Amino acid sequence: MRLKASCDITVRAAEPCPVIAMLRPISGLAQWLTSESYLFEPALRPTEYVDAFGNLCQRFVVPQGLLRIRVESVVETDDRIAVDPDVAPTPVEMLPDATLQFLLQSRYCPSDKMADRAEQIAAGKRPGYAQVQAICDWIHQNIEYRYGVSDESTDALDSLSDGAGVCRDFSHIGIGLCRALRIPARMVVGYLYQLDPMDLHAWFEAYIGDRWYTFDATQNKPRGGRIVVAYGRDAADVAFLSNYGPLETAGMQVAVELQPDPPALPPASYAV
């Protein structure tokens, strides 16, 4: 499917504020970026680099006053996600090197303290995909989706104790429980088609068999139509805006629209 995602953010700075943003999707196995625009008002010119997780990061300084950032991306992505309840876990000694960092506890996913809960939830399930699906189902059924419960300091154990949170918190719980079962798990942020209410979104992926599988505990069934913006160990790695000084978000609008397939190119003609 072909989706157009847009994010329009206005921020306010009392003084010039350095910022690192992650707002540009990139092409990869999960998607193909066909076109994009990235605009600042007032105009400024960021620099860009690729971080340790392969995410595109933009560096710039927000001037004093208001800055509007508008990003539009047209992306081809799958309308369904892969589901395979029979996939077995990959033994730790056979995991690809790049996945090993996603076995470790991290700031918001203290998996070393979550083993008992993980074993209870996954008890009786076939090792691998079925265990992760059981975790996802348990979160969906037992954690309430509610704004105002968590903040930037809330970790997975806090969310389990509160019994509520938002997509960020649901993902942290899922990641921590998977890692406690020695299944690599990473956080994903981006867009989800027909998310209600529409906003930037977070979910997680687990490495099972020989690939990453998508899981989203905020949803009651597997859903495609996802645009990935960034991957990381937890929310600390995938913030859409990281500010290094006082910065206030004055407004934000997010939209994801289904786009028609592009018209076929006319036959090529060559002069002889």
Solvent accessible surface area in square Angstrom, and as a share of the most:
residue,aa,sasa,rsa
1,M,67,0.30
2,R,41,0.15
3,L,0,0.00
4,K,59,0.25
5,A,1,0.01
6,S,11,0.07
7,C,1,0.01
8,D,17,0.09
9,I,5,0.02
10,T,35,0.20
11,V,1,0.00
12,R,103,0.37
13,A,2,0.02
14,A,77,0.60
15,E,97,0.43
16,P,85,0.53
17,C,1,0.01
18,P,64,0.40
19,V,3,0.02
20,I,42,0.21
21,A,0,0.00
22,M,18,0.08
23,L,2,0.01
24,R,59,0.22
25,P,0,0.00
26,I,66,0.33
27,S,44,0.28
28,G,51,0.49
29,L,196,0.97
30,A,46,0.36
31,Q,14,0.06
32,W,152,0.53
33,L,34,0.17
34,T,48,0.28
35,S,58,0.38
36,E,58,0.26
37,S,43,0.28
38,Y,43,0.17
39,L,109,0.54
40,F,26,0.11
41,E,105,0.47
42,P,73,0.46
43,A,97,0.75
44,L,49,0.24
45,R,227,0.83
46,P,39,0.25
47,T,93,0.54
48,E,73,0.33
49,Y,87,0.33
50,V,93,0.54
51,D,32,0.17
52,A,100,0.78
53,F,43,0.18
54,G,30,0.29
55,N,3,0.02
56,L,28,0.14
57,C,1,0.01
58,Q,4,0.02
59,R,138,0.50
60,F,15,0.06
61,V,80,0.46
62,V,1,0.01
63,P,46,0.29
64,Q,129,0.57
65,G,29,0.27
66,L,93,0.46
67,L,0,0.00
68,R,102,0.37
69,I,0,0.00
70,R,72,0.26
71,V,1,0.01
72,E,41,0.18
73,S,2,0.01
74,V,23,0.13
75,V,0,0.00
76,E,72,0.32
77,T,13,0.08
78,D,95,0.49
79,D,90,0.47
80,R,198,0.72
81,I,37,0.19
82,A,39,0.30
83,V,74,0.42
84,D,54,0.28
85,P,79,0.49
86,D,95,0.49
87,V,25,0.14
88,A,62,0.48
89,P,47,0.29
90,T,20,0.12
91,P,64,0.40
92,V,60,0.34
93,E,147,0.66
94,M,137,0.61
95,L,12,0.06
96,P,58,0.36
97,D,125,0.65
98,A,75,0.58
99,T,6,0.03
100,L,71,0.36
101,Q,68,0.30
102,F,9,0.04
103,L,35,0.17
104,L,111,0.55
105,Q,97,0.43
106,S,24,0.16
107,R,164,0.60
108,Y,10,0.04
109,C,0,0.00
110,P,15,0.10
111,S,6,0.04
112,D,86,0.44
113,K,143,0.60
114,M,3,0.01
115,A,38,0.29
116,D,106,0.55
117,R,91,0.33
118,A,0,0.00
119,E,106,0.47
120,Q,127,0.57
121,I,22,0.11
122,A,4,0.03
123,A,70,0.54
124,G,89,0.86
125,K,101,0.43
126,R,137,0.50
127,P,75,0.47
128,G,0,0.00
129,Y,4,0.01
130,A,22,0.17
131,Q,28,0.12
132,V,0,0.00
133,Q,54,0.24
134,A,13,0.10
135,I,0,0.00
136,C,8,0.05
137,D,59,0.30
138,W,62,0.22
139,I,0,0.00
140,H,71,0.32
141,Q,140,0.62
142,N,76,0.39
143,I,9,0.05
144,E,92,0.41
145,Y,90,0.34
146,R,108,0.40
147,Y,129,0.49
148,G,81,0.78
149,V,43,0.25
150,S,29,0.18
151,D,79,0.41
152,E,129,0.58
153,S,80,0.52
154,T,12,0.07
155,D,31,0.16
156,A,0,0.00
157,L,60,0.30
158,D,63,0.33
159,S,0,0.00
160,L,26,0.13
161,S,98,0.63
162,D,73,0.38
163,G,24,0.23
164,A,1,0.00
165,G,0,0.00
166,V,27,0.16
167,C,17,0.10
168,R,49,0.18
169,D,1,0.00
170,F,6,0.03
171,S,3,0.02
172,H,0,0.00
173,I,0,0.00
174,G,0,0.00
175,I,0,0.00
176,G,0,0.00
177,L,0,0.00
178,C,0,0.00
179,R,8,0.03
180,A,19,0.15
181,L,30,0.15
182,R,165,0.60
183,I,3,0.02
184,P,2,0.01
185,A,0,0.00
186,R,38,0.14
187,M,2,0.01
188,V,0,0.00
189,V,8,0.05
190,G,0,0.00
191,Y,4,0.02
192,L,0,0.00
193,Y,45,0.17
194,Q,119,0.53
195,L,24,0.12
196,D,130,0.67
197,P,81,0.51
198,M,61,0.27
199,D,47,0.24
200,L,20,0.10
201,H,5,0.02
202,A,5,0.04
203,W,3,0.01
204,F,1,0.00
205,E,12,0.05
206,A,0,0.00
207,Y,21,0.08
208,I,0,0.00
209,G,28,0.27
210,D,121,0.63
211,R,108,0.40
212,W,47,0.17
213,Y,15,0.06
214,T,22,0.13
215,F,6,0.02
216,D,13,0.07
217,A,3,0.02
218,T,24,0.14
219,Q,30,0.13
220,N,123,0.63
221,K,132,0.56
222,P,73,0.46
223,R,54,0.20
224,G,12,0.11
225,G,1,0.01
226,R,14,0.05
227,I,0,0.00
228,V,13,0.08
229,V,7,0.04
230,A,0,0.00
231,Y,44,0.17
232,G,0,0.00
233,R,100,0.36
234,D,2,0.01
235,A,17,0.13
236,A,54,0.42
237,D,22,0.11
238,V,4,0.02
239,A,39,0.31
240,F,36,0.15
241,L,37,0.18
242,S,36,0.23
243,N,66,0.34
244,Y,138,0.52
245,G,30,0.28
246,P,85,0.54
247,L,41,0.20
248,E,93,0.42
249,T,83,0.48
250,A,49,0.38
251,G,32,0.31
252,M,84,0.38
253,Q,140,0.62
254,V,22,0.12
255,A,36,0.28
256,V,14,0.08
257,E,91,0.41
258,L,96,0.48
259,Q,48,0.21
260,P,108,0.68
261,D,119,0.61
262,P,76,0.48
263,P,122,0.77
264,A,98,0.76
265,L,163,0.81
266,P,105,0.66
267,P,128,0.81
268,A,77,0.60
269,S,105,0.67
270,Y,185,0.70
271,A,110,0.86
272,V,199,1.14
